[in-house]
Amino acid sequence: MIREITDLQARDLRHIWHPCSQMKDYEAFPPIVIKKGQGVWLYDEHDKRYLDAVSSWWVNLFGHANPRISQALSHQAFTLEHTIFANFTHEPAIQLAEKLVALSPPGLHKVFFADNGSSAVEVALKMSFQYHMQTGKQTKTRFLAFTDAYHGETVGALSVGGVGLYNEVFEPLLLDTVRAQGPDCFRCPFQKLPESCDAPCSHFVEEQLKMHHEEITAVIIEPLIQAAAGMKMYPPIYLQRLRALCSQYDVHLIADEIAVGFGRTGTMFACEQASITPDFMCLSKGITGGYLPLSAVLTSDQVYNAFYDEYGTMKAFLHSHSYSGNTLACRVALEVLTIFEEEQIMDMIQRKGQQMRQLAMEAFGHMPYVGEYRQVGLVGAIELVADRQTKTPFASEERIGYQIYQQALEKGLLIRPLGNILYFMPPYIITNEEMTFMINTTKETIEQFFKDRGE
Ligand SMILES: Cc1ncc(COP(=O)(O)O)c(C=O)c1O
């Protein structure tokens, strides 16, 4: 249904430049003004509701306007909202650091707080680099990153990204990064099945490490899912291989768990599935259940100790953000972790993951134009292809995913795609009924879309 543009939409468009958007698109498709949220639902100014199947950019875990989190936030706001975090501290940050260390892979004992995912990536890159400068390894000045990687939009994070859409235009500004071909299970060059894979593709990164290890300070990877590239999933064995290679070649491993941490893949952190400890683990997004920006970088005593000395040695890590360790965000994150403990959330994710897989396989398993339905934990992705046999993608200019997204919105479903990949990353509290609505509406929308194209 085409509606008149509302006053709020007109005022939005007068001044606001939206993220990750061609603003001209908004002429035909103005921003949807959301006035409230409840559970998995967002309500617009006409009271139309949308099921938030993407957890509002992968941050929401326990529903919008979650009473328990809102209460904790409100209470904290009346006590202490924020304090400078150099030379000062507060109990929510202390407790949060303790809990994060307890939950993380063994050996990560130190927590550095920042305020969004990209900043966490910058922190990890800088810490790794400075560590090597201070431990006599001055040749280690480059990072190794993967094709199709995504680590954020600041210049350092973009330098280790591998999605051309975001970083190509900035190429002259970016760090000189060594690039290795990443895992690509859907179009596996070795024709392996993920269940029986021994990660022969790790040989691509091995070659680069063999050649460049003396120059490389760290390898950065998104564990188990290259999310922004289109929810590209790969098995834990790849991470095990990579961990071993990094140790062999004396290179740090940075696990960017920003999208996959906090239960998304079925374990608290994706690295757990490979039983590995990275040298740095970056966390953000779900850490506050979608309430406030916060991020954390966890690292080892070995890294920490290389910075620990008399002031005059100038070895300190002098990185800071005004909102480092924000009290409200830390208090909310604590509540999120308490909900995990008290409400058996990991069991819930397992159960709902199985249910989603079953429903989705029935709906999409044999559908024309669906090259693959893949899933890890509570992340499911439908890869639309022009030809199922050859796995030929649709031309990106056709914007198939974008059109389906718009049509699904009409039906009350928010599934913002990544190119021609539609995905589900719902809040963990999604009910059976809501999940059925999410899958069925997606199926109907895809079918209708191709029918209308005359296919
Ligand atoms: C794996 C990964 N790393 C880093 C980021 C950047 O986080 P932020 O958008 O909070 O800067 C993202 C965001 O999508 C991400 O998926």
Ligand as a Chemical Component Dictionary entry (heavy atoms), coordinates in Angstrom:
data_LIG
# 
_chem_comp.id                   LIG 
_chem_comp.type                 NON-POLYMER 
_chem_comp.pdbx_formal_charge   0 
_chem_comp.three_letter_code    LIG 
# 
loop_
_chem_comp_atom.comp_id 
_chem_comp_atom.atom_id 
_chem_comp_atom.alt_atom_id 
_chem_comp_atom.type_symbol 
_chem_comp_atom.charge 
_chem_comp_atom.model_Cartn_x 
_chem_comp_atom.model_Cartn_y 
_chem_comp_atom.model_Cartn_z 
_chem_comp_atom.pdbx_ordinal 
LIG C1 C1 C 0 31.948 -8.952 12.461 1  
LIG C2 C2 C 0 31.749 -7.480 12.664 2  
LIG N1 N1 N 0 32.758 -6.739 13.122 3  
LIG C3 C3 C 0 32.629 -5.412 13.345 4  
LIG C4 C4 C 0 31.433 -4.769 13.077 5  
LIG C5 C5 C 0 31.307 -3.298 13.305 6  
LIG O1 O1 O 0 30.522 -3.020 14.411 7  
LIG P1 P1 P 0 29.846 -1.571 14.551 8  
LIG O2 O2 O 0 28.818 -1.474 13.489 9  
LIG O3 O3 O 0 29.281 -1.550 15.933 10 
LIG O4 O4 O 0 30.946 -0.569 14.382 11 
LIG C6 C6 C 0 30.358 -5.508 12.580 12 
LIG C7 C7 C 0 29.095 -4.845 12.263 13 
LIG O5 O5 O 0 28.228 -5.366 11.595 14 
LIG C8 C8 C 0 30.516 -6.901 12.352 15 
LIG O6 O6 O 0 29.526 -7.661 11.861 16 
# 
loop_
_chem_comp_bond.comp_id 
_chem_comp_bond.atom_id_1 
_chem_comp_bond.atom_id_2 
_chem_comp_bond.value_order 
_chem_comp_bond.pdbx_ordinal 
LIG C1 C2 SING 1  
LIG C2 N1 SING 2  
LIG C2 C8 DOUB 3  
LIG N1 C3 DOUB 4  
LIG C3 C4 SING 5  
LIG C4 C5 SING 6  
LIG C4 C6 DOUB 7  
LIG C5 O1 SING 8  
LIG O1 P1 SING 9  
LIG P1 O2 DOUB 10 
LIG P1 O3 SING 11 
LIG P1 O4 SING 12 
LIG C6 C7 SING 13 
LIG C6 C8 SING 14 
LIG C7 O5 DOUB 15 
LIG C8 O6 SING 16 
# 
